[in-house]
Amino acid sequence: MPSDLLPALTAHVTATAHAHARDSDGVSDTERPCPCPAGTLTARDDDTTVVHHAGTVAKAHAPGTDPAHLALRLTTAAHLPGILLPPLAPTPVELRGRLVTHWPYGTPVDPDDPDAAPWEAAATLLALLHRTPPPAPVPPMRGPAKAAHAIATLRATAPGHPATAPVLRAWATLPAWARDEAPMPDSATLCHGDFHLGQLVRHPGPGASWLLIDVDDLGTGVPTWDLARPAAWYACGLLAPDEWQRFLTAYRTARGPAVPPDGDPWTALDAPARALTAQTAARAVAKAVAADRPLDEVERALVDACARMGAVRPSSPPD
């Protein structure tokens, strides 16, 4: 990340938030100390950086983001305001060589209150998204491509780590489309592409309803990918069975097409859940190696799940 990106983005979002706010003396708010709430939401090297000021969020997208694809994804979000958080502007701007988009600030899921996690709202939003025809042409959903990138990073950064081999063996059991080596079998269904609870905010408008955020991976593809991370957490023992059932039941109640309306969902979920497990484990091992530290308990659970996956061909997991 360029060393000047964060301060430049902070100044940019401040100016954007107060673009139309002037005191009676004609002095812009940006010319005096500002009491508005502000802060950095995300700052990742070589990835996204997100800051907010008052009710405005500015997101600097990852280097190399395709401007045409991002514009199509913004258009889609603008046309689905009851499902996706709509952008404040229809097109990105450029800042320090990065594409920047603007969004209303919403309240995120509280990570310190897992009992209040909105699993039902999340599942309903995903079902609505999957049932909605794309309002504009969009590129393919980027989930498999991101998983493949995580595996490539693992191979490059941790080739000799003892956890690398079981992750790669699990990856090798997946169908080609899940490894981003072949087109996805569904090219019509609109998908989020990177769903987890951090991709939800309460819209600041009336009713404060939950909405999906982050359109970087939005596109057409296999809708089970959007259910795969919670499914993988459940299969790895990291998500309680009752929370998984709440999520799955709400998705089915909202007539989501990714899984059968009743019966065993794992016939559809198995391959994407395995892919997300391998992706998450690959990222965990690479980060541990970069930090020169041992794997923590959660990371070991992910690697252990990969070891089991590598020994058994894809099928329904046990109860």
C-alpha positions as CSV (number, residue, x, y, z in Angstrom):
1,M,0.0,0.0,0.0
2,P,1.5,3.4,-0.9
3,S,2.6,5.1,2.3
4,D,0.5,8.2,1.4
5,L,-2.7,6.4,0.5
6,L,-4.3,6.3,4.0
7,P,-3.8,10.1,4.8
8,A,-4.9,11.0,1.2
9,L,-8.0,8.8,1.5
10,T,-8.8,10.3,4.9
11,A,-8.5,13.8,3.5
12,H,-10.6,12.8,0.5
13,V,-13.5,11.3,2.5
14,T,-13.5,14.4,4.8
15,A,-13.8,16.7,1.8
16,T,-16.5,14.4,0.2
17,A,-18.6,14.2,3.4
18,H,-18.6,18.0,3.7
19,A,-18.7,18.9,0.0
20,H,-22.0,20.8,0.4
21,A,-21.6,21.9,4.0
22,R,-20.7,25.5,4.5
23,D,-21.2,27.9,7.4
24,S,-23.1,31.1,7.0
25,D,-19.7,32.9,6.7
26,G,-18.9,30.8,3.6
27,V,-16.1,28.9,5.2
28,S,-15.9,25.2,4.3
29,D,-16.1,22.7,7.1
30,T,-12.8,21.2,5.7
31,E,-11.0,24.5,6.7
32,R,-11.6,24.1,10.4
33,P,-11.3,21.3,13.0
34,C,-14.1,18.8,12.5
35,P,-16.0,17.1,15.4
36,C,-17.5,14.4,13.2
37,P,-17.0,10.7,14.0
38,A,-14.3,9.3,11.7
39,G,-11.8,6.5,11.5
40,T,-10.1,3.7,9.5
41,L,-12.3,0.7,9.0
42,T,-9.8,-1.4,7.0
43,A,-6.2,-0.9,5.9
44,R,-4.6,-3.9,4.2
45,D,-1.3,-3.9,2.4
46,D,-1.8,-4.4,-1.3
47,D,-5.6,-4.8,-0.8
48,T,-8.5,-2.6,0.2
49,T,-8.4,0.4,2.5
50,V,-11.6,1.8,3.9
51,V,-12.2,5.0,5.9
52,H,-15.2,6.9,7.0
53,H,-16.1,10.4,8.0
54,A,-19.5,11.3,9.5
55,G,-22.0,9.4,7.3
56,T,-19.7,8.8,4.3
57,V,-17.4,5.8,3.6
58,A,-14.6,5.9,1.0
59,K,-13.2,2.6,-0.2
60,A,-9.9,2.4,-2.1
61,H,-10.1,-0.9,-4.0
62,A,-7.3,-3.3,-4.4
63,P,-4.6,-2.5,-7.0
64,G,-5.4,-3.9,-10.4
65,T,-9.2,-3.7,-9.9
66,D,-10.8,-3.7,-13.3
67,P,-12.6,-0.3,-13.7
68,A,-15.2,-1.6,-16.2
69,H,-16.1,-4.6,-14.0
70,L,-16.3,-2.4,-10.9
71,A,-18.6,0.1,-12.7
72,L,-20.9,-2.8,-13.6
73,R,-20.9,-4.0,-10.0
74,L,-21.7,-0.5,-8.7
75,T,-24.6,-0.3,-11.2
76,T,-26.0,-3.6,-9.9
77,A,-25.8,-2.4,-6.3
78,A,-27.6,0.8,-7.2
79,H,-30.4,-1.1,-8.8
80,L,-30.9,-3.5,-5.8
81,P,-31.3,-1.1,-2.8
82,G,-33.3,-3.6,-0.7
83,I,-30.6,-6.2,-0.9
84,L,-27.2,-4.4,-1.5
85,L,-26.1,-1.1,0.1
86,P,-26.4,1.4,-2.8
87,P,-23.4,3.5,-3.5
88,L,-23.4,7.3,-3.0
89,A,-22.0,7.9,-6.5
90,P,-22.5,5.8,-9.7
91,T,-18.8,5.7,-10.7
92,P,-15.5,5.3,-9.0
93,V,-12.9,8.1,-8.8
94,E,-9.1,7.7,-8.9
95,L,-6.8,8.6,-6.0
96,R,-3.1,7.8,-5.8
97,G,-3.5,5.2,-8.6
98,R,-6.4,3.4,-6.9
99,L,-10.1,3.3,-7.7
100,V,-12.2,4.8,-4.9
101,T,-16.0,4.4,-4.3
102,H,-18.3,6.1,-1.9
103,W,-21.0,4.6,0.4
104,P,-23.3,5.5,3.2
105,Y,-22.0,4.5,6.6
106,G,-23.9,1.7,8.3
107,T,-23.7,-0.1,11.6
108,P,-21.8,-3.4,11.2
109,V,-22.5,-6.7,13.0
110,D,-21.1,-6.6,16.6
111,P,-18.3,-9.2,16.7
112,D,-18.5,-9.2,20.5
113,D,-22.1,-10.3,20.6
114,P,-22.3,-13.6,18.7
115,D,-25.7,-14.4,20.1
116,A,-27.1,-11.4,18.2
117,A,-25.6,-12.4,14.8
118,P,-28.3,-11.8,12.2
119,W,-28.1,-15.3,10.5
120,E,-31.7,-15.2,9.4
121,A,-31.4,-11.7,7.9
122,A,-28.2,-12.7,6.1
123,A,-29.7,-15.9,4.7
124,T,-32.8,-14.1,3.5
125,L,-30.8,-11.4,1.7
126,L,-28.7,-14.1,0.0
127,A,-31.8,-15.9,-1.1
128,L,-33.3,-12.7,-2.5
129,L,-30.0,-11.9,-4.3
130,H,-29.9,-15.4,-5.8
131,R,-33.5,-15.1,-7.0
132,T,-33.0,-11.7,-8.6
133,P,-32.0,-11.5,-12.3
134,P,-28.9,-9.3,-12.7
135,P,-30.2,-5.8,-13.5
136,A,-27.1,-5.1,-15.5
137,P,-24.4,-7.4,-17.2
138,V,-21.9,-8.4,-14.6
139,P,-18.7,-10.4,-14.8
140,P,-18.4,-13.8,-13.2
141,M,-18.4,-14.1,-9.4
142,R,-14.8,-14.0,-8.1
143,G,-15.0,-16.6,-5.3
144,P,-13.1,-19.4,-7.0
145,A,-10.5,-17.0,-8.3
146,K,-9.8,-15.7,-4.8
147,A,-9.6,-19.2,-3.5
148,A,-7.1,-20.1,-6.2
149,H,-5.1,-16.9,-5.3
150,A,-4.9,-18.0,-1.7
151,I,-3.6,-21.4,-2.7
152,A,-1.0,-19.8,-5.0
153,T,0.1,-17.6,-2.1
154,L,0.5,-20.6,0.2
155,R,2.6,-22.4,-2.4
156,A,4.9,-19.4,-2.8
157,T,5.3,-18.4,0.9
158,A,5.1,-21.7,2.9
159,P,6.2,-24.6,0.7
160,G,7.9,-26.4,3.5
161,H,5.4,-25.8,6.3
162,P,3.9,-29.0,7.7
163,A,0.4,-27.6,7.3
164,T,0.8,-26.8,3.6
165,A,0.7,-30.4,2.3
166,P,-2.8,-31.3,3.8
167,V,-4.2,-28.0,2.5
168,L,-2.9,-28.8,-1.0
169,R,-4.2,-32.3,-0.9
170,A,-7.7,-31.1,0.0
171,W,-7.5,-28.5,-2.8
172,A,-6.7,-31.2,-5.3
173,T,-9.9,-33.1,-4.5
174,L,-12.1,-30.2,-5.7
175,P,-13.8,-30.0,-9.1
176,A,-12.0,-27.8,-11.7
177,W,-14.5,-25.0,-11.5
178,A,-14.0,-24.6,-7.8
179,R,-10.2,-24.3,-8.4
180,D,-10.8,-21.6,-11.0
181,E,-9.5,-24.0,-13.7
182,A,-12.8,-24.2,-15.6
183,P,-15.9,-22.1,-16.1
184,M,-18.5,-22.3,-13.3
185,P,-21.5,-24.5,-14.2
186,D,-23.9,-21.6,-13.4
187,S,-23.4,-18.4,-15.4
188,A,-26.8,-16.8,-14.7
189,T,-27.3,-16.6,-10.9
190,L,-26.3,-13.4,-9.2
191,C,-24.0,-14.1,-6.3
192,H,-22.2,-12.0,-3.6
193,G,-19.0,-14.0,-4.0
194,D,-17.5,-13.4,-0.6
195,F,-20.2,-13.7,2.0
196,H,-19.5,-13.6,5.8
197,L,-21.1,-11.7,8.6
198,G,-18.7,-8.8,8.1
199,Q,-20.5,-8.2,4.8
200,L,-23.6,-6.9,6.5
201,V,-24.5,-3.4,7.8
202,R,-27.7,-1.9,9.1
203,H,-28.6,0.8,6.7
204,P,-28.7,4.3,8.3
205,G,-32.1,5.1,6.8
206,P,-35.6,4.5,8.2
207,G,-36.1,1.0,9.5
208,A,-32.4,0.3,9.8
209,S,-32.6,-2.9,7.8
210,W,-29.6,-5.2,7.2
211,L,-28.1,-5.0,3.8
212,L,-25.1,-6.7,2.0
213,I,-22.0,-4.7,1.4
214,D,-18.8,-5.1,-0.6
215,V,-19.4,-5.6,-4.3
216,D,-15.8,-6.5,-5.3
217,D,-16.6,-10.1,-5.9
218,L,-20.2,-9.7,-7.0
219,G,-21.2,-11.5,-10.2
220,T,-22.9,-14.5,-11.8
221,G,-22.0,-18.0,-10.7
222,V,-22.7,-20.9,-8.4
223,P,-24.9,-19.6,-5.6
224,T,-23.8,-22.3,-3.1
225,W,-20.5,-20.4,-2.9
226,D,-22.3,-17.8,-0.8
227,L,-23.4,-20.4,1.7
228,A,-20.1,-22.2,1.7
229,R,-18.3,-20.2,4.4
230,P,-20.9,-20.8,7.1
231,A,-21.2,-24.4,5.9
232,A,-17.4,-24.8,6.2
233,W,-17.3,-23.3,9.7
234,Y,-20.1,-25.7,10.7
235,A,-18.3,-28.7,9.2
236,C,-15.1,-27.7,11.0
237,G,-16.8,-27.3,14.3
238,L,-16.3,-23.5,14.3
239,L,-20.1,-22.6,14.0
240,A,-22.6,-24.0,16.4
241,P,-25.2,-26.4,14.9
242,D,-28.1,-24.3,16.0
243,E,-26.7,-21.2,14.2
244,W,-26.1,-23.2,11.1
245,Q,-29.7,-24.5,11.2
246,R,-31.0,-21.0,11.7
247,F,-29.1,-19.8,8.6
248,L,-30.0,-22.8,6.4
249,T,-33.7,-22.8,7.5
250,A,-34.0,-19.0,6.8
251,Y,-32.5,-19.5,3.3
252,R,-34.9,-22.3,2.5
253,T,-37.8,-20.3,3.8
254,A,-36.9,-17.4,1.5
255,R,-36.9,-20.0,-1.4
256,G,-33.2,-19.6,-2.1
257,P,-32.2,-21.8,-5.1
258,A,-28.7,-22.8,-3.9
259,V,-29.8,-25.9,-2.0
260,P,-32.8,-28.3,-2.3
261,P,-35.9,-27.0,-0.4
262,D,-35.7,-30.0,2.0
263,G,-33.5,-33.0,2.6
264,D,-29.8,-33.2,2.5
265,P,-28.2,-29.8,1.5
266,W,-24.7,-31.2,1.3
267,T,-25.1,-32.7,-2.2
268,A,-24.9,-29.0,-3.3
269,L,-22.8,-27.5,-0.6
270,D,-19.9,-30.0,-0.3
271,A,-17.5,-28.8,-3.0
272,P,-17.9,-25.1,-2.2
273,A,-17.6,-25.7,1.5
274,R,-14.4,-27.7,0.9
275,A,-13.0,-24.9,-1.3
276,L,-13.7,-22.3,1.4
277,T,-12.1,-24.5,4.0
278,A,-8.9,-24.9,1.9
279,Q,-8.9,-21.1,1.1
280,T,-9.3,-20.1,4.7
281,A,-6.6,-22.6,5.8
282,A,-4.2,-21.4,3.1
283,R,-4.6,-17.8,4.2
284,A,-4.1,-18.8,7.9
285,V,-0.9,-20.8,7.3
286,A,0.5,-18.0,5.0
287,K,-0.2,-15.4,7.7
288,A,1.3,-17.5,10.4
289,V,4.5,-18.1,8.4
290,A,4.7,-14.4,7.6
291,A,4.4,-13.5,11.3
292,D,6.8,-16.3,12.3
293,R,4.4,-17.8,14.8
294,P,2.7,-21.2,15.3
295,L,-0.9,-21.8,14.2
296,D,-3.5,-21.0,16.8
297,E,-6.4,-23.3,17.7
298,V,-8.8,-22.1,15.0
299,E,-6.1,-22.3,12.3
300,R,-5.2,-25.8,13.4
301,A,-8.9,-26.8,13.2
302,L,-8.9,-25.6,9.6
303,V,-5.8,-27.5,8.7
304,D,-7.1,-30.7,10.4
305,A,-10.3,-30.4,8.4
306,C,-8.2,-30.2,5.2
307,A,-6.4,-33.3,6.3
308,R,-9.7,-35.1,6.6
309,M,-10.9,-33.8,3.3
310,G,-7.8,-35.0,1.5
311,A,-8.3,-38.5,2.7
312,V,-12.0,-38.7,1.6
313,R,-13.4,-37.8,-1.8
314,P,-16.2,-35.2,-1.8
315,S,-19.4,-36.5,-0.2
316,S,-21.9,-35.5,2.5
317,P,-20.2,-34.9,5.9
318,P,-21.4,-36.9,8.9
319,D,-24.0,-35.5,11.2
